[in-house]
Amino acid sequence: MLFGNKIKQLRVEKKLFQQQLAAALEIDTPMYSKIETGSRMAKRTQVVALAKLLSTDKDELLTLWLADQIINIVKDEKKLADRALDMAKDNFMK
């Protein structure tokens, strides 16, 4: 929930309400709340929009969002996750 924690932190710092960001993203407030709590993944376009709305680095938010996706994929594979991530990294760098 790296991404959700970060956008909540930024939203609170900027004294914005979930309703405001939800409206800007054209989603309902409960859906936005689920993104902050990590029970729903944001779309990439929403991440980019949130970076602009929250005046923060787009690449940082995208990195946190992507890390959350990776965590969700490997979270139930604790014995194999490290090896799989190492293999993926090695092949990605080629």
C-alpha positions as MATLAB code, in Angstrom:
seq = 'MLFGNKIKQLRVEKKLFQQQLAAALEIDTPMYSKIETGSRMAKRTQVVALAKLLSTDKDELLTLWLADQIINIVKDEKKLADRALDMAKDNFMK';
ca = [
       0.000    0.000    0.000;
       2.910    2.282   -0.751;
       0.947    4.293   -3.299;
      -2.173    4.665   -1.159;
      -0.190    5.839    1.858;
       1.652    8.410   -0.235;
      -1.418    9.933   -1.860;
      -3.189   10.072    1.506;
      -0.172   11.817    3.034;
      -0.081   14.348    0.189;
      -3.854   14.886    0.298;
      -3.776   15.569    4.041;
      -0.785   17.908    3.704;
      -2.662   19.882    1.058;
      -5.821   19.900    3.184;
      -7.896   18.299    0.450;
     -10.875   15.996    0.897;
     -11.244   12.626   -0.763;
     -14.374   14.009   -2.449;
     -12.332   16.666   -4.218;
      -9.824   14.228   -5.674;
     -12.535   11.726   -6.535;
     -14.433   14.405   -8.458;
     -11.287   15.450  -10.312;
     -10.704   11.798  -11.291;
     -14.382   11.397  -12.219;
     -14.906    8.518   -9.782;
     -17.039    8.299   -6.673;
     -15.624    8.952   -3.211;
     -15.876    5.316   -2.017;
     -13.836    4.229   -5.055;
     -11.186    6.840   -4.273;
     -11.154    5.726   -0.641;
     -10.453    2.158   -1.771;
      -7.475    3.409   -3.779;
      -6.061    5.113   -0.673;
      -6.575    2.017    1.466;
      -5.081   -0.263   -1.160;
      -8.171   -2.399   -1.663;
      -8.389   -1.185   -5.272;
      -5.606   -0.371   -7.693;
      -5.654    2.965   -9.442;
      -5.351    3.066  -13.203;
      -2.125    4.446  -14.630;
      -3.955    7.477  -16.001;
      -5.342    8.158  -12.527;
      -1.844    8.005  -11.038;
      -0.609   10.585  -13.536;
      -3.633   12.794  -12.836;
      -3.092   12.504   -9.066;
       0.534   13.561   -9.439;
      -0.624   16.726  -11.139;
      -3.487   17.349   -8.698;
      -1.215   16.827   -5.706;
       1.705   18.760   -7.231;
       4.135   15.896   -6.797;
       6.610   13.957   -8.899;
       4.819   11.748  -11.409;
       7.654    9.218  -11.578;
       7.658    8.776   -7.796;
       3.925    8.022   -7.737;
       4.209    5.701  -10.740;
       7.077    3.852   -9.048;
       5.070    3.367   -5.842;
       2.039    2.256   -7.883;
       4.102   -0.261   -9.826;
       5.763   -1.558   -6.638;
       2.308   -2.169   -5.146;
       1.343   -4.202   -8.197;
       4.463   -6.329   -7.887;
       3.853   -6.839   -4.165;
       0.277   -7.938   -4.856;
       1.486  -10.527   -7.355;
       4.154  -12.101   -5.136;
       2.660  -11.632   -1.666;
       1.424  -15.228   -1.390;
       4.639  -16.715   -2.748;
       7.020  -15.878    0.077;
       9.312  -18.865   -0.555;
       9.680  -18.122   -4.252;
       9.268  -14.351   -4.406;
      12.928  -13.398   -3.907;
      14.145  -15.795   -6.574;
      11.415  -14.763   -8.992;
      12.121  -11.064   -8.466;
      15.854  -11.631   -8.971;
      15.185  -13.551  -12.183;
      12.837  -10.868  -13.432;
      15.360   -8.141  -12.654;
      18.185  -10.035  -14.381;
      16.075  -10.572  -17.500;
      14.732   -7.037  -17.475;
      18.236   -5.591  -17.549;
      19.215   -7.536  -20.702;
];
